């Protein structure tokens, strides 16, 4: 699934204009090209290399360190590099590729949403990523979604109990992983709870 998702992202990137590559993504401070660099930044580094990045970047900036390492590449080189790494490698294969699939699916949407290029994520892939995001310590979903019931309106998927949040599964994924811009696509009494947590 991670390979399929990376392939879908590469297919999108081939259609982008130079201006779109430089456009802001949903990730604060990152352009589309920076998000692409981030997606690939774990493929050529092992655990020791990641620890070195963490030391140099003082933990908080470890993701930026990976982006900076690829900053000199042109967009054509970034796309070629992604095509050469459609199957995740090295650190990206952590926990059987879970990290790679979560990362590329969410960041794929971080690129598409600001560019106004929606898509329908394959149902099996989206269902898996939604569930996995709730148990991933590197993502905020475990906190944002606690004590509320999530019920997708376009996918056979629910989670939790409490005040209900309803809406498209893709918007739900983006909201519980910290993207405030997706909140307006969700409804229900639990939406206000989720919005309050995101605001904090």
N, C-alpha and C positions, 0 to 999 in steps of 0.2 A: 504493500500500500504506500509506503514511503517513496519507493521508486516511481510508482504511478503518479503520486502527487508532485514529485520533482519534475517529472516529464510534463505534466500539465502546466507547471509554472514556466518551464523552459519554452513551451509552445506559446504561452502568453508573451513572454519577454521578446520573442522574435518579432512580434507585431508592434512593439512600442516604438515611438518616435524618440529622437534624442531628448526632446523636451520632457517627455514622460519619464524617461530614465532619471532625470534630474528633479522631478516633482517630489514634494513632501509625501511621506507615507504616514500611516497612523502611529508609527513609532517616533516619539518626540526626538527631533534633531536628526533623524535619518531620512535621506532621500530614498527613492526606489532602489538605486544602485547600492546604497549602503545596506539595505535589507537583504538584497541578493548576496552581497559579500558575507553578511552574517550567517545566512542559511548554510553557506559552504565552509564557514570558518572552523567547524569542528572536524571536518573530514580528513585533514592532514595533520592532526595533532592527537597525541595520546594523552594519557592521564598526567604523565610527567610534564609534557608541554603545556597542558592546561594549568597545572600548578605554577609553572613559570609565569604564564600570563597573569594568573591571579596575584602573584607577588608583585609583578611590574605594574599591574593595574589596580593594586590595592583592593582586590575582590570586587568592589562596586563597579569598576570600569572594565571588568574582564571581557564583556561582550564587545565593548568599543575597541579593545585591544585587537580582537580578531578582525574587526572591520578595518582598522587602521593598517593591518598587515597586508590587506588586499587593495588599499586605496589607490595605488599607482596603476592598477589594471584598467584598461579601457572597457567600455560596455561590451564590446565584441569579445574581449578576452574573458570577461566575467561569464558571458553566456557560454562560451566554449568550455570553460572550467566546469560550469554546472552540467553541461551535456556529458562531460567526462566523468562526472560523479553522480549520475542519476541513482545508482545504487549506493546508499550511505556506506561510509568507511570509517575506520578508527573510532574516535570518541562518539561520533554520530550514531554508532550502532549500539550504544549503551542500552541495556535492558531489551535486547532483541530489536532495536530500531525504534523503540517507543519515542525516545527523545527526538529522533529525526522526523518522525511522522507528525508529532505534535508541533514541532518547530516550523516545518515547512507549510503545514496546512494553515496555521494561524497567520504566519507571515505572508503567505500567498494572498490572504484576504486583506492584510495590512497594505498591500500594494494595490489590489483591485478596488477596494472601496473608495479611496480618495480620487482614483482615476475614473470612477463611474463605470466600471466594467464588471458587472455582476456575473455570477455563474452559479450553476447548480452543482454542489459538491456531491459526488456519488454517495448514496445513502449509507452503504456499509462503512465507508471510510469516515463519514461525518459522525455516525453513531459511535464508532470506536473512539474517535478523538474526543467527543463530548464526554464519554465515560472516563477515559484516561486522564483528561484534564483535571477532573475532580480529585484525583489521587496523586497528583504530581506536585511535590514540594516546591519545585522551581516556579510554579504558576500560582496566582492568587485565588483560583477557583475554589479550592478547599475552604477558604475563609469566606469568600463572597457569597457562596451558595449554601452555607450552613443554615439550618433552620428554615429553609424555604423549599417549596416544591417546584421543580422545573418541569414543564410540560410542553414539548414541541408540538406545534400545530401542523407541521408538514412532514413529520417523521415519527415513526413509532418508537418514541423514547421519552421516558420520564425519570425523575430522580428526586429523592428526598420527600420530606413532609413539612407542612406548615403553610404559610401564606403562599398562594400560587403565582408563578410567573409563567405566562404563556407567550408564544410567538414563534417565528421561524427558527429552526434549529441553528442555522448559521449565525443569526443575530444573537441567539442565546449563547453560543460558543464565544463570540467576540466580547459580549458583555461580561461573562464570568471570568474571562481572561484579561479583564481590565480596560476594555475599549468602551469609553463612555458614549461615543457616537452611536453605538448600537442600541442604547437604552430606549430611544423613541420608537423602536420597532417592537418593543415588548409591552405587555399589558398585565393586568391583574394586581391584586393587593400586594403581592410579593415584589412587584416591580419597584415600589417606593422604598422597600427595605434594601433592595439591591442598589438602587440609586444612591441612597444615603451612605452605604458602605463605600461605593466608588468615589463619592465626593470626599470622603475622609482619606 
